[in-house]
C-alpha cells in the first residue's frame, strides 16, 4: 500500500510503501467474497444474470449481498477470521462503488456502511496485532520499526477506502468512520 505523498513509481521499499501481514485464510475469504459480491458465485444463475445487467436491479442485489456478507463477518467468533472476512468485504465493496449510487435502498446502504465502519472501529481495530493475526512473521518485525508495520498498512488501506465510499453516491450519504478513538485502542502489538 503506497504511503501518503508517495508516488506510485517509487521503488517498493519501506520508505515508500506500507506492508500488511495477513492471516493465510484471507485469500479464501477474499476469493469467496469477491466472487459472491461481484458475480454472484454460489447463487442461482438467475441472480448471476441480474448482477450482469449493471442497472438499478443490480445495485439492489449488491446492497442485499453486502448486507448478507456483513452479517456473516459479524457472526464469526474467531477474530482473525472476522478481520479477513471484513477486509475482503471492504475491498470488494470499494472495487466498484456504482451499486451504492444506483439502487432503491440508499438508507439501507448508508446504514450497512455505517455498521461496517463500526465493526472496524469498535471490534477489530481495538484488538492487538497478534490477536488480529497481522503481526510480522518472526524475525521481520525489527526490520519494520518493531511492529512489523502492518497496522499502519491496514490504516492506510482503510483511509484510502473512506473517500471512495463517501464520494460513491449523491443519494447515499456515507461517512466511513472506521478509525477507533485513542481511548479504545489496545497496544498495537501484544507484550
RANOR-V25617 format. One record per backbone hydrogen bond with DSSP energy under -0.5 kcal/mol. CO is the residue of the C=O (numbers start at 1). NH is the residue of the N-H. E is the energy in kcal/mol with one decimal. If there is no record, write none. Layout:
co=CO nh=NH e=E
co=CO nh=NH e=E
This chain:
co=1 nh=18 e=-3.4
co=3 nh=6 e=-1.9
co=7 nh=10 e=-1.6
co=11 nh=13 e=-1.6
co=13 nh=16 e=-1.3
co=13 nh=17 e=-2.2
co=16 nh=3 e=-2.4
co=19 nh=153 e=-0.6
co=23 nh=26 e=-2.1
co=24 nh=27 e=-1.2
co=25 nh=29 e=-2.0
co=26 nh=30 e=-3.3
co=27 nh=31 e=-2.4
co=28 nh=32 e=-2.3
co=29 nh=33 e=-3.1
co=30 nh=34 e=-2.3
co=31 nh=35 e=-2.0
co=32 nh=36 e=-2.5
co=33 nh=37 e=-3.3
co=34 nh=38 e=-2.6
co=35 nh=39 e=-1.6
co=35 nh=41 e=-2.1
co=36 nh=40 e=-1.3
co=40 nh=43 e=-2.6
co=44 nh=47 e=-0.7
co=44 nh=48 e=-1.9
co=45 nh=49 e=-2.5
co=46 nh=50 e=-1.7
co=47 nh=51 e=-2.0
co=48 nh=52 e=-1.2
co=49 nh=53 e=-0.7
co=50 nh=53 e=-0.6
co=55 nh=59 e=-2.1
co=56 nh=60 e=-2.6
co=57 nh=61 e=-2.3
co=58 nh=62 e=-2.8
co=59 nh=63 e=-2.2
co=60 nh=64 e=-1.9
co=61 nh=65 e=-2.9
co=62 nh=66 e=-2.9
co=63 nh=67 e=-2.0
co=64 nh=68 e=-2.2
co=65 nh=69 e=-2.9
co=66 nh=70 e=-2.5
co=67 nh=71 e=-2.4
co=68 nh=72 e=-2.2
co=69 nh=73 e=-2.5
co=70 nh=74 e=-2.6
co=71 nh=75 e=-1.9
co=72 nh=76 e=-1.0
co=73 nh=76 e=-0.7
co=78 nh=82 e=-2.6
co=79 nh=83 e=-2.6
co=80 nh=84 e=-2.4
co=81 nh=85 e=-2.8
co=82 nh=86 e=-2.4
co=83 nh=87 e=-2.9
co=84 nh=88 e=-2.4
co=85 nh=89 e=-2.1
co=86 nh=90 e=-2.6
co=87 nh=91 e=-2.5
co=88 nh=92 e=-2.5
co=89 nh=93 e=-2.7
co=90 nh=94 e=-1.5
co=91 nh=95 e=-1.6
co=92 nh=96 e=-0.7
co=96 nh=99 e=-0.5
co=97 nh=100 e=-1.6
co=97 nh=101 e=-0.6
co=98 nh=101 e=-1.4
co=98 nh=102 e=-2.4
co=101 nh=103 e=-0.9
co=105 nh=109 e=-2.2
co=106 nh=110 e=-2.5
co=107 nh=111 e=-2.4
co=108 nh=112 e=-2.7
co=109 nh=113 e=-2.5
co=110 nh=114 e=-2.1
co=111 nh=115 e=-2.2
co=112 nh=116 e=-2.1
co=113 nh=117 e=-2.3
co=114 nh=118 e=-2.4
co=115 nh=119 e=-2.1
co=116 nh=120 e=-2.1
co=117 nh=121 e=-3.0
co=118 nh=122 e=-3.1
co=118 nh=123 e=-0.5
co=119 nh=123 e=-1.4
co=119 nh=124 e=-2.4
co=120 nh=125 e=-2.8
co=124 nh=127 e=-1.8
co=128 nh=132 e=-2.0
co=129 nh=133 e=-1.3
co=129 nh=134 e=-2.3
co=129 nh=135 e=-0.8
co=134 nh=21 e=-0.5
co=137 nh=140 e=-2.4
co=137 nh=141 e=-0.7
co=140 nh=143 e=-0.8
co=141 nh=144 e=-1.6
co=141 nh=146 e=-1.9
co=141 nh=148 e=-0.9
co=142 nh=145 e=-0.8
co=144 nh=147 e=-0.8
co=144 nh=148 e=-0.6
co=147 nh=136 e=-0.6
co=149 nh=153 e=-1.8
co=150 nh=154 e=-2.7
co=151 nh=155 e=-2.8
co=152 nh=156 e=-2.3
co=153 nh=157 e=-2.2
co=154 nh=158 e=-2.5
co=155 nh=159 e=-2.6
co=156 nh=160 e=-1.7
co=157 nh=161 e=-1.5
co=158 nh=162 e=-1.8
co=159 nh=163 e=-0.7
co=160 nh=164 e=-0.7
co=161 nh=165 e=-2.4
co=162 nh=166 e=-2.5
co=163 nh=167 e=-2.4
co=165 nh=168 e=-1.0
co=171 nh=173 e=-0.7
co=172 nh=174 e=-0.9
co=174 nh=176 e=-0.6
co=175 nh=177 e=-1.7
co=176 nh=178 e=-1.6
co=181 nh=184 e=-1.2
co=181 nh=185 e=-0.6
co=182 nh=185 e=-0.7
co=188 nh=129 e=-1.8
